[in-house]
Amino acid sequence: MNTAPDGTQTAESKSTFIVFEDRPSDSPFVEKIWRCHSERSGAFSSVAASHFEMAVTRHRGKVFITLRGPETKATTIDCPAEGEWLGIRFKLGTFMPRFLPGSLRDQKDVTLPGATSRSFWLNSSAWQYPDFDNAETFIKRLAKAGVISRDPAVDAALRGQSRALSVRSTQRHFLRATGITYATFRQIERARYATNLLKEGASILDAVHSAGYFDQAHLTRSLKYLIGQTPAKIIQGEKQLSFLYKTEPLP
């Protein structure tokens, strides 16, 4: 919980009911592993996201795993009380050939059928649900079985080194492997970067300059669409946001 110097709860701490924890990953396929739990029920803003994810839900004795694609706009989601979630956020360009990210985009999530209380079905095989500590081992097994793959053209595009392919071919590879265009990826990452700046105490004008927006109106339009709140509301911390991992400014 966030508290003021006098020990009272801040607006953000009062609005926070989903508690997140995350860690980096050394897997070539995974960007972050995160987990969270809800202390009560409530609505939160699910912010735009560029990455393909797998999420394990545990709630009232039930467990299931869901494949999530990128989200190109913010939405409001109702969250139940006493839920627990584990998330595997894949590196950009990691995908499942059977469930391409574009087919999952904007909450066209796929929940995989359960096999037992501890496992689920995927590609005609039963897999044990991963946890916070063994997620990399789980992903390594999926990769060995050919369930997940990576497109090196995406890494090359992110580094600005996609000279082996034409611009059109690079765009086609990027869209297939990520489910979004490179331009959309940049817009989402910039909005998330600006949001983190505001949450860390930057002024609105500083966020405009640091994140590369034209002006305050441009920032406001972007954050309302991609984050679900205006810059002022983000600073006030009036509403819970979904997992907002740290991002770096794009070149």
Secondary structure, DSSP 8 states (H G I E B T S, - for coil): --B-TTS-B-HHHHH--EEEEEEE---SSEEEEEEEEESS-EEEEE--B-S-EEEEEEETTEEEEEEE--BSS-EEEEE-TT-EEEEEEE-TTEEBTTB-HHHHTTT--EE--EEETTEEEETTEEEE---TTTHHHHHHHHHHTTSSEE-HHHHHHHTT--TTS-HHHHHHHHHHHHSS-HHHHHHHHHHHHHHHHHHTT--HHHHHHHHT-SSHHHHHHHHHHHTSS-HHHHHHT-S-BS---------
